[in-house]
């Protein structure tokens, strides 16, 4: 999924709009502007068609807590 303005390592979260306890989702900011989502069926007997499902995404940019020259002790 293309998500403009984000980069690898940013925090991501994916959820299905429909409620189910048998599908686990994982998401990762895979490359710049790209988020990858994995779905895993944790039920041994249920099957799911994810094609018509609505997926919601949240991506949070990493923050820099300090400037590189501050880390080195420069004034």
BELHU-V728898 format. One record per backbone hydrogen bond with DSSP energy under -0.5 kcal/mol. CO is the residue of the C=O (numbers start at 1). NH is the residue of the N-H. If there is no record, write none. Layout:
co;nh
CO;NH
CO;NH
This chain:
co;nh
1;35
3;6
6;33
7;10
10;29
11;60
13;58
15;56
22;42
22;43
24;40
26;38
28;30
28;36
29;9
31;34
33;3
34;30
34;31
36;28
38;26
40;24
40;42
48;50
50;53
53;55
54;17
56;15
58;13
60;11
63;65
67;70
67;71
68;72
69;74
70;73
